[in-house]
Amino acid sequence: MSRAPAPHGRTGRPPLTSRAQILVAARALIDRDGWEKLTIRRLAAELGVGATTLYHHIRSKDELLLLLVDHHIRQAGRPRLPDDPRERVVTAALAMRDALRAWPWAAEVLSADGFVGLLDEPAMWMVEAIVAGARDHGCTHEQSVDLFRSVWYLTVGEVLVRARSARRQDEGLPFARRDDLDPAQVPHLADIGVDWAPLAARDIYPRTLATLVDALLARAPEEDARAL
């Protein structure tokens, strides 16, 4: 997908709406109705302009979504990255989780391999920090990409599951609880029983992230040694 500015077409009356106004209106529409219901026609109606006016600034819904993600990441807090490579990876990943948690729909839009190639460079800083940390630790290109993808899958899964759980609660659908499990069939699940809900509600992402990063970084020199 090309990220070059959309052409302005024929000369004549200039667009009545700025790109900044479009992004604000699109974000409001998404926050209200969800990103799946965002269309150029609906957005134009929200702004009180014709759809052709929006096409002076954006080519498609896909481009608009990426512009929104870029803008959101730029606005998110950017922590000071530690010098230590391992700590840099963890810090950047935590910032990535927090940015997506603040706007979970962005995780859905980006939940496919190859999204990095669609973002603007300034919006790639979290990915760059994680890969740079892996490289500075001694990882190869392959190992660095593997580390990022593993961290990304963990992060997206955490964000989307939490967001979906929160929506279900807002819709009046409580966390499913089972106190009638047969110990003869599933003894360990029966023993946990209704305690599953409060246990699952705990935020174990930072601990899980640290364990995952440590394991992947530890494998780098081992794999290099086996390759010799």
Backbone as CSV, one residue per row, in Angstrom:
resi,resn,N_x,N_y,N_z,CA_x,CA_y,CA_z,C_x,C_y,C_z
1,MET,0.847,-1.196,0.000,0.000,0.000,0.000,0.876,1.236,0.000
2,SER,0.655,2.107,-0.947,1.437,3.337,-1.027,1.024,4.293,0.069
3,ARG,2.020,4.948,0.672,1.721,5.911,1.723,1.922,7.327,1.235
4,ALA,2.129,7.513,-0.071,2.324,8.864,-0.601,1.031,9.650,-0.482
5,PRO,1.095,10.968,-0.336,-0.127,11.772,-0.230,-1.027,11.558,-1.430
6,ALA,-2.326,11.523,-1.171,-3.275,11.319,-2.256,-3.261,12.515,-3.183
7,PRO,-3.429,12.285,-4.490,-3.430,13.405,-5.435,-4.648,14.270,-5.247
8,HIS,-4.523,15.529,-5.558,-5.625,16.463,-5.394,-6.522,16.540,-6.621
9,GLY,-6.185,15.774,-7.665,-7.077,15.715,-8.823,-7.101,17.029,-9.585
10,ARG,-8.264,17.312,-10.164,-8.374,18.518,-10.981,-8.321,19.782,-10.132
11,THR,-7.817,20.824,-10.730,-7.778,22.091,-10.017,-9.174,22.663,-9.931
12,GLY,-9.360,23.574,-9.041,-10.683,24.161,-8.870,-10.881,24.506,-7.417
13,ARG,-12.093,24.332,-6.949,-12.413,24.665,-5.564,-11.618,23.782,-4.614
14,PRO,-10.894,24.353,-3.654,-10.066,23.543,-2.753,-10.930,22.735,-1.795
15,PRO,-10.372,21.620,-1.248,-11.112,20.831,-0.260,-11.512,21.686,0.926
16,LEU,-12.701,21.409,1.469,-13.214,22.184,2.584,-12.793,21.609,3.926
17,THR,-12.221,20.405,3.912,-11.888,19.703,5.150,-10.405,19.374,5.161
18,SER,-9.756,19.592,6.286,-8.340,19.288,6.398,-8.151,17.831,6.810
19,ARG,-6.949,17.327,6.588,-6.655,15.957,7.001,-6.761,15.818,8.518
20,ALA,-6.335,16.840,9.260,-6.438,16.790,10.719,-7.894,16.656,11.164
21,GLN,-8.797,17.391,10.530,-10.223,17.284,10.861,-10.758,15.894,10.539
22,ILE,-10.290,15.329,9.437,-10.723,13.997,9.047,-10.306,12.964,10.096
23,LEU,-9.076,13.072,10.580,-8.587,12.116,11.571,-9.354,12.236,12.881
24,VAL,-9.637,13.458,13.292,-10.400,13.655,14.535,-11.790,13.048,14.404
25,ALA,-12.461,13.314,13.282,-13.807,12.792,13.076,-13.798,11.274,12.955
26,ALA,-12.794,10.723,12.276,-12.707,9.274,12.119,-12.476,8.598,13.464
27,ARG,-11.627,9.187,14.290,-11.387,8.594,15.597,-12.656,8.624,16.441
28,ALA,-13.390,9.728,16.396,-14.633,9.824,17.157,-15.640,8.781,16.684
29,LEU,-15.709,8.572,15.374,-16.637,7.589,14.831,-16.249,6.175,15.273
30,ILE,-14.952,5.883,15.249,-14.481,4.564,15.674,-14.756,4.351,17.154
31,ASP,-14.466,5.351,17.973,-14.701,5.222,19.410,-16.174,4.985,19.713
32,ARG,-17.038,5.515,18.877,-18.476,5.384,19.102,-19.050,4.089,18.539
33,ASP,-18.643,3.745,17.308,-19.298,2.642,16.607,-18.397,1.456,16.289
34,GLY,-17.084,1.599,16.490,-16.170,0.519,16.143,-15.554,0.725,14.769
35,TRP,-14.327,0.236,14.609,-13.601,0.510,13.365,-14.186,-0.238,12.172
36,GLU,-14.875,-1.363,12.431,-15.441,-2.119,11.315,-16.526,-1.325,10.587
37,LYS,-17.184,-0.427,11.280,-18.278,0.332,10.682,-17.818,1.643,10.052
38,LEU,-16.523,1.888,10.114,-16.002,3.103,9.488,-15.995,2.934,7.970
39,THR,-16.638,3.849,7.270,-16.581,3.907,5.809,-16.359,5.361,5.403
40,ILE,-15.859,5.548,4.210,-15.636,6.903,3.716,-16.967,7.653,3.646
41,ARG,-18.021,6.966,3.210,-19.323,7.616,3.083,-19.867,8.044,4.451
42,ARG,-19.745,7.169,5.456,-20.224,7.522,6.793,-19.402,8.670,7.372
43,LEU,-18.105,8.627,7.152,-17.240,9.683,7.672,-17.576,11.016,7.015
44,ALA,-17.828,10.987,5.715,-18.197,12.218,5.019,-19.485,12.789,5.587
45,ALA,-20.443,11.906,5.888,-21.701,12.365,6.475,-21.468,12.995,7.840
46,GLU,-20.565,12.412,8.618,-20.243,12.974,9.939,-19.676,14.381,9.805
47,LEU,-18.881,14.584,8.770,-18.239,15.882,8.557,-19.123,16.862,7.802
48,GLY,-20.224,16.352,7.237,-21.120,17.219,6.485,-20.570,17.614,5.126
49,VAL,-19.777,16.718,4.520,-19.221,16.990,3.196,-19.511,15.789,2.296
50,GLY,-19.216,15.938,1.035,-19.355,14.826,0.117,-18.164,13.887,0.205
51,ALA,-18.379,12.622,-0.170,-17.299,11.644,-0.104,-16.128,12.055,-0.990
52,THR,-16.419,12.691,-2.112,-15.341,13.097,-3.013,-14.400,14.098,-2.352
53,THR,-14.929,14.881,-1.412,-14.069,15.827,-0.692,-13.002,15.088,0.100
54,LEU,-13.378,13.967,0.721,-12.407,13.211,1.521,-11.326,12.599,0.651
55,TYR,-11.680,12.251,-0.562,-10.697,11.628,-1.447,-9.624,12.607,-1.909
56,HIS,-9.780,13.893,-1.589,-8.694,14.838,-1.822,-7.550,14.574,-0.844
57,HIS,-7.862,13.905,0.280,-6.883,13.702,1.350,-6.503,12.250,1.555
58,ILE,-7.403,11.328,1.307,-7.154,9.909,1.554,-7.648,9.095,0.370
59,ARG,-6.998,7.971,0.134,-7.348,7.137,-1.003,-8.408,6.092,-0.660
60,SER,-8.387,5.598,0.591,-9.240,4.477,0.930,-9.393,4.367,2.441
61,LYS,-10.275,3.483,2.859,-10.440,3.213,4.287,-9.157,2.640,4.871
62,ASP,-8.477,1.749,4.132,-7.236,1.154,4.632,-6.192,2.220,4.913
63,GLU,-6.043,3.172,3.995,-5.078,4.243,4.211,-5.480,5.095,5.419
64,LEU,-6.764,5.348,5.568,-7.239,6.144,6.697,-6.930,5.450,8.017
65,LEU,-7.156,4.137,8.086,-6.872,3.396,9.309,-5.387,3.467,9.660
66,LEU,-4.530,3.341,8.668,-3.096,3.419,8.929,-2.681,4.816,9.361
67,LEU,-3.290,5.833,8.780,-3.009,7.199,9.216,-3.409,7.393,10.676
68,LEU,-4.528,6.806,11.054,-4.985,6.905,12.438,-4.024,6.190,13.384
69,VAL,-3.553,5.009,12.971,-2.601,4.267,13.802,-1.305,5.054,13.936
70,ASP,-0.802,5.571,12.816,0.412,6.394,12.864,0.247,7.550,13.845
71,HIS,-0.883,8.246,13.731,-1.131,9.402,14.595,-1.214,8.977,16.056
72,HIS,-1.881,7.869,16.318,-2.035,7.399,17.694,-0.680,7.063,18.315
73,ILE,0.174,6.366,17.548,1.480,5.988,18.072,2.344,7.227,18.314
74,ARG,2.247,8.195,17.412,3.009,9.435,17.601,2.595,10.151,18.884
75,GLN,1.286,10.071,19.216,0.771,10.767,20.390,1.027,10.001,21.680
76,ALA,1.305,8.701,21.564,1.532,7.882,22.760,2.845,8.289,23.426
77,GLY,2.915,8.068,24.718,4.131,8.399,25.447,5.309,7.559,24.985
78,ARG,6.460,8.189,24.882,7.679,7.485,24.458,8.672,7.508,25.613
79,PRO,8.832,6.386,26.306,9.713,6.381,27.480,11.179,6.464,27.080
80,ARG,11.994,6.829,28.026,13.443,6.809,27.793,13.884,5.355,27.737
81,LEU,14.561,4.993,26.672,14.982,3.605,26.483,16.313,3.348,27.194
82,PRO,16.387,2.290,27.981,17.634,1.972,28.699,18.757,1.605,27.740
83,ASP,19.971,1.702,28.220,21.126,1.294,27.418,21.234,-0.220,27.330
84,ASP,20.853,-0.912,28.390,20.939,-2.364,28.397,20.000,-2.948,27.342
85,PRO,20.494,-3.802,26.435,19.663,-4.315,25.347,18.418,-5.047,25.814
86,ARG,18.566,-5.885,26.817,17.406,-6.651,27.317,16.362,-5.723,27.893
87,GLU,16.775,-4.754,28.685,15.832,-3.810,29.275,15.184,-2.932,28.212
88,ARG,15.920,-2.657,27.145,15.367,-1.856,26.052,14.226,-2.600,25.367
89,VAL,14.416,-3.893,25.147,13.367,-4.710,24.540,12.126,-4.712,25.421
90,VAL,12.299,-4.946,26.699,11.165,-5.020,27.620,10.456,-3.671,27.722
91,THR,11.207,-2.594,27.825,10.609,-1.261,27.943,9.800,-0.905,26.710
92,ALA,10.349,-1.183,25.529,9.635,-0.877,24.287,8.380,-1.734,24.157
93,ALA,8.456,-2.998,24.553,7.301,-3.881,24.464,6.196,-3.436,25.421
94,LEU,6.562,-3.002,26.615,5.569,-2.495,27.561,4.904,-1.233,27.022
95,ALA,5.681,-0.363,26.391,5.115,0.843,25.784,4.166,0.471,24.651
96,MET,4.519,-0.553,23.892,3.664,-1.024,22.811,2.350,-1.570,23.361
97,ARG,2.430,-2.357,24.427,1.209,-2.880,25.049,0.324,-1.746,25.550
98,ASP,0.918,-0.755,26.199,0.136,0.347,26.748,-0.516,1.181,25.645
99,ALA,0.213,1.407,24.533,-0.347,2.181,23.432,-1.532,1.460,22.802
100,LEU,-1.423,0.149,22.623,-2.516,-0.624,22.035,-3.669,-0.775,23.014
101,ARG,-3.361,-0.904,24.276,-4.425,-1.050,25.274,-5.273,0.216,25.350
102,ALA,-4.654,1.366,25.086,-5.406,2.617,25.112,-6.377,2.725,23.945
103,TRP,-6.110,1.987,22.866,-6.976,2.002,21.676,-6.908,0.625,21.041
104,PRO,-7.608,-0.381,21.602,-7.436,-1.783,21.183,-7.746,-2.050,19.723
105,TRP,-8.588,-1.249,19.099,-8.912,-1.515,17.701,-7.667,-1.472,16.822
106,ALA,-6.661,-0.680,17.233,-5.431,-0.602,16.445,-4.735,-1.954,16.387
107,ALA,-4.842,-2.731,17.470,-4.255,-4.067,17.471,-4.940,-4.959,16.452
108,GLU,-6.251,-4.792,16.292,-6.978,-5.579,15.296,-6.540,-5.198,13.883
109,VAL,-6.388,-3.902,13.636,-5.968,-3.437,12.310,-4.578,-3.961,11.966
110,LEU,-3.705,-4.059,12.969,-2.319,-4.445,12.730,-2.065,-5.933,12.956
111,SER,-3.112,-6.705,13.189,-2.922,-8.117,13.544,-2.660,-8.979,12.321
112,ALA,-1.613,-8.653,11.584,-1.175,-9.453,10.437,0.309,-9.197,10.233
113,ASP,1.036,-10.249,9.868,2.456,-10.062,9.572,2.602,-9.114,8.383
114,GLY,3.631,-8.293,8.439,3.870,-7.355,7.351,3.357,-5.961,7.614
115,PHE,2.717,-5.740,8.775,2.175,-4.406,9.038,3.275,-3.365,9.163
116,VAL,4.482,-3.803,9.555,5.575,-2.848,9.747,5.846,-2.085,8.464
117,GLY,5.716,-2.747,7.330,5.986,-2.095,6.066,4.948,-1.067,5.668
118,LEU,3.845,-0.990,6.411,2.781,-0.043,6.090,2.844,1.229,6.925
119,LEU,3.573,1.200,8.017,3.630,2.348,8.914,4.681,3.355,8.457
120,ASP,4.516,4.608,8.878,5.551,5.607,8.668,6.711,5.334,9.632
121,GLU,7.902,5.758,9.252,9.080,5.483,10.077,8.933,5.935,11.532
122,PRO,8.421,7.164,11.814,8.310,7.568,13.217,7.418,6.647,14.037
123,ALA,6.454,5.988,13.388,5.559,5.090,14.113,6.179,3.718,14.339
124,MET,7.361,3.496,13.766,8.021,2.201,13.906,8.976,2.157,15.097
125,TRP,8.994,3.191,15.928,10.060,3.274,16.916,10.048,2.102,17.892
126,MET,8.855,1.584,18.245,8.800,0.458,19.176,9.392,-0.799,18.543
127,VAL,9.044,-1.021,17.271,9.601,-2.172,16.556,11.113,-2.028,16.433
128,GLU,11.574,-0.851,16.059,13.004,-0.595,15.924,13.726,-0.831,17.246
129,ALA,13.136,-0.375,18.355,13.792,-0.528,19.659,13.922,-1.993,20.045
130,ILE,12.891,-2.782,19.760,12.937,-4.202,20.105,13.960,-4.930,19.251
131,VAL,13.950,-4.663,17.946,14.914,-5.316,17.059,16.338,-4.857,17.384
132,ALA,16.514,-3.573,17.655,17.842,-3.060,17.994,18.359,-3.689,19.278
133,GLY,17.470,-3.849,20.267,17.880,-4.492,21.509,18.332,-5.919,21.278
134,ALA,17.600,-6.632,20.432,17.981,-8.010,20.120,19.325,-8.059,19.399
135,ARG,19.507,-7.154,18.424,20.764,-7.128,17.683,21.934,-6.777,18.599
136,ASP,21.736,-5.803,19.474,22.809,-5.413,20.385,23.136,-6.509,21.389
137,HIS,22.185,-7.389,21.617,22.430,-8.529,22.508,23.206,-9.631,21.802
138,GLY,23.300,-9.549,20.494,24.036,-10.552,19.744,23.187,-11.426,18.851
139,CYS,21.908,-11.099,18.711,21.020,-11.893,17.869,21.300,-11.623,16.392
140,THR,21.076,-12.624,15.577,21.148,-12.448,14.136,19.884,-11.744,13.653
141,HIS,19.854,-11.409,12.360,18.629,-10.830,11.802,17.445,-11.772,12.004
142,GLU,17.654,-13.042,11.733,16.580,-14.024,11.881,16.094,-14.099,13.314
143,GLN,17.031,-14.160,14.258,16.667,-14.252,15.669,15.969,-12.984,16.150
144,SER,16.391,-11.840,15.624,15.768,-10.573,16.017,14.326,-10.503,15.542
145,VAL,14.085,-10.942,14.310,12.716,-10.959,13.795,11.872,-11.958,14.568
146,ASP,12.436,-13.115,14.880,11.701,-14.111,15.665,11.323,-13.548,17.029
147,LEU,12.253,-12.832,17.649,11.967,-12.256,18.962,10.843,-11.242,18.870
148,PHE,10.927,-10.359,17.866,9.866,-9.366,17.751,8.517,-10.030,17.511
149,ARG,8.467,-10.989,16.601,7.183,-11.628,16.289,6.616,-12.324,17.512
150,SER,7.461,-12.953,18.314,6.979,-13.626,19.526,6.419,-12.609,20.515
151,VAL,7.147,-11.507,20.696,6.668,-10.449,21.591,5.379,-9.836,21.046
152,TRP,5.314,-9.649,19.732,4.133,-9.054,19.112,2.908,-9.943,19.299
153,TYR,3.063,-11.251,19.085,1.928,-12.157,19.252,1.440,-12.155,20.698
154,LEU,2.372,-12.170,21.635,1.991,-12.107,23.045,1.226,-10.824,23.328
155,THR,1.715,-9.710,22.806,1.126,-8.403,23.094,-0.258,-8.266,22.472
156,VAL,-0.380,-8.602,21.192,-1.671,-8.496,20.521,-2.703,-9.416,21.172
157,GLY,-2.295,-10.636,21.509,-3.215,-11.547,22.179,-3.697,-10.989,23.499
158,GLU,-2.775,-10.443,24.277,-3.142,-9.846,25.566,-4.125,-8.701,25.385
159,VAL,-3.831,-7.805,24.441,-4.672,-6.626,24.253,-6.063,-7.013,23.755
160,LEU,-6.129,-7.885,22.759,-7.420,-8.233,22.167,-8.290,-9.046,23.127
161,VAL,-7.688,-9.965,23.850,-8.474,-10.757,24.802,-9.013,-9.862,25.914
162,ARG,-8.173,-8.979,26.428,-8.631,-8.066,27.492,-9.742,-7.147,26.992
163,ALA,-9.569,-6.635,25.772,-10.567,-5.715,25.218,-11.893,-6.442,24.993
164,ARG,-11.823,-7.641,24.452,-13.045,-8.418,24.209,-13.724,-8.778,25.522
165,SER,-12.965,-9.111,26.533,-13.535,-9.435,27.845,-14.238,-8.226,28.439
166,ALA,-13.619,-7.054,28.294,-14.232,-5.832,28.819,-15.533,-5.517,28.086
167,ARG,-15.556,-5.725,26.756,-16.784,-5.476,25.996,-17.904,-6.417,26.434
168,ARG,-17.547,-7.668,26.682,-18.569,-8.623,27.134,-19.161,-8.198,28.474
169,GLN,-18.326,-7.718,29.361,-18.829,-7.251,30.656,-19.728,-6.041,30.478
170,ASP,-19.331,-5.127,29.583,-20.162,-3.958,29.312,-21.512,-4.349,28.721
171,GLU,-21.533,-5.466,27.998,-22.774,-5.953,27.398,-23.592,-6.807,28.353
172,GLY,-23.127,-6.908,29.599,-23.859,-7.695,30.588,-23.605,-9.182,30.512
173,LEU,-22.497,-9.564,29.887,-22.160,-10.988,29.777,-21.021,-11.275,30.749
174,PRO,-21.308,-11.869,31.884,-20.273,-12.081,32.900,-19.280,-13.165,32.485
175,PHE,-18.157,-13.174,33.167,-17.144,-14.203,32.948,-17.762,-15.556,33.269
176,ALA,-17.614,-16.504,32.345,-18.209,-17.832,32.546,-17.548,-18.518,33.735
177,ARG,-18.376,-18.996,34.662,-17.879,-19.682,35.857,-18.492,-21.075,35.920
178,ARG,-17.674,-22.043,36.235,-18.156,-23.408,36.339,-17.836,-23.952,37.713
179,ASP,-18.870,-24.324,38.430,-18.665,-24.969,39.724,-19.206,-26.395,39.719
180,ASP,-19.456,-26.930,38.502,-20.025,-28.264,38.382,-19.153,-29.197,37.563
181,LEU,-17.864,-28.880,37.451,-16.974,-29.718,36.662,-16.746,-31.057,37.351
182,ASP,-16.688,-32.110,36.552,-16.519,-33.468,37.067,-15.032,-33.735,37.324
183,PRO,-14.639,-33.928,38.579,-13.224,-34.185,38.886,-12.683,-35.433,38.217
184,ALA,-13.560,-36.358,37.882,-13.100,-37.569,37.207,-12.678,-37.276,35.769
185,GLN,-13.242,-36.237,35.163,-12.938,-35.891,33.782,-11.835,-34.837,33.679
186,VAL,-11.942,-33.780,34.450,-10.965,-32.673,34.418,-10.605,-32.306,35.860
187,PRO,-9.811,-33.134,36.512,-9.543,-32.933,37.949,-8.902,-31.593,38.293
188,HIS,-7.964,-31.144,37.472,-7.278,-29.889,37.809,-8.191,-28.687,37.588
189,LEU,-8.963,-28.696,36.509,-9.899,-27.595,36.276,-10.998,-27.579,37.329
190,ALA,-11.441,-28.745,37.727,-12.459,-28.816,38.778,-11.914,-28.268,40.091
191,ASP,-10.648,-28.511,40.361,-10.037,-28.014,41.595,-9.944,-26.488,41.583
192,ILE,-9.626,-25.915,40.421,-9.579,-24.449,40.316,-10.984,-23.863,40.387
193,GLY,-11.906,-24.457,39.672,-13.311,-24.049,39.727,-13.525,-22.571,39.446
194,VAL,-14.307,-21.935,40.312,-14.677,-20.528,40.099,-13.523,-19.575,40.384
195,ASP,-12.412,-20.110,40.912,-11.253,-19.238,41.130,-10.598,-18.836,39.815
196,TRP,-11.006,-19.494,38.719,-10.379,-19.182,37.422,-10.559,-17.712,37.068
197,ALA,-11.748,-17.174,37.290,-12.029,-15.792,36.883,-11.092,-14.787,37.549
198,PRO,-10.984,-14.764,38.884,-10.064,-13.788,39.484,-8.604,-14.050,39.139
199,LEU,-8.243,-15.303,38.950,-6.865,-15.606,38.568,-6.574,-15.090,37.158
200,ALA,-7.523,-15.258,36.253,-7.335,-14.800,34.880,-7.342,-13.283,34.777
201,ALA,-7.933,-12.610,35.750,-8.023,-11.146,35.702,-6.714,-10.462,36.077
202,ARG,-5.781,-11.203,36.651,-4.512,-10.592,37.063,-3.694,-10.157,35.846
203,ASP,-2.945,-9.082,36.011,-2.083,-8.597,34.936,-0.723,-9.272,35.059
204,ILE,-0.530,-10.340,34.294,0.745,-11.049,34.323,1.574,-10.762,33.069
205,TYR,1.126,-9.791,32.272,1.860,-9.497,31.035,3.316,-9.128,31.299
206,PRO,3.622,-8.198,32.218,5.037,-7.842,32.411,5.903,-9.049,32.777
207,ARG,5.387,-9.911,33.650,6.161,-11.079,34.061,6.333,-12.064,32.904
208,THR,5.247,-12.291,32.163,5.318,-13.211,31.021,6.243,-12.665,29.950
209,LEU,6.157,-11.362,29.701,7.026,-10.719,28.716,8.492,-10.914,29.089
210,ALA,8.832,-10.655,30.346,10.222,-10.776,30.790,10.717,-12.213,30.626
211,THR,9.870,-13.177,30.962,10.256,-14.581,30.829,10.490,-14.943,29.364
212,LEU,9.593,-14.478,28.487,9.716,-14.763,27.064,10.976,-14.136,26.481
213,VAL,11.206,-12.875,26.790,12.386,-12.173,26.259,13.666,-12.843,26.741
214,ASP,13.730,-13.184,28.024,14.935,-13.829,28.555,15.199,-15.158,27.854
215,ALA,14.137,-15.922,27.629,14.304,-17.225,26.983,14.786,-17.071,25.542
216,LEU,14.228,-16.115,24.810,14.619,-15.922,23.420,16.030,-15.357,23.290
217,LEU,16.390,-14.441,24.168,17.739,-13.888,24.121,18.775,-14.942,24.515
218,ALA,18.416,-15.813,25.444,19.349,-16.853,25.880,19.619,-17.861,24.774
219,ARG,18.662,-18.039,23.870,18.824,-18.999,22.786,19.774,-18.514,21.706
220,ALA,19.946,-17.194,21.604,20.736,-16.648,20.496,22.154,-17.203,20.464
221,PRO,22.947,-17.105,21.539,24.312,-17.648,21.466,24.329,-19.163,21.331
222,GLU,23.306,-19.846,21.902,23.255,-21.303,21.791,23.064,-21.720,20.348
223,GLU,22.141,-21.049,19.639,21.900,-21.389,18.238,23.091,-21.064,17.377
224,ASP,23.784,-19.940,17.689,24.969,-19.598,16.924,26.067,-20.657,17.106
225,ALA,26.197,-21.172,18.339,27.228,-22.178,18.619,26.933,-23.472,17.874
226,ARG,25.654,-23.851,17.811,25.287,-25.080,17.111,25.488,-24.939,15.612
227,ALA,25.408,-23.707,15.112,25.544,-23.486,13.674,27.003,-23.580,13.209
228,LEU,27.952,-23.457,14.156,29.370,-23.499,13.804,29.812,-24.916,13.450
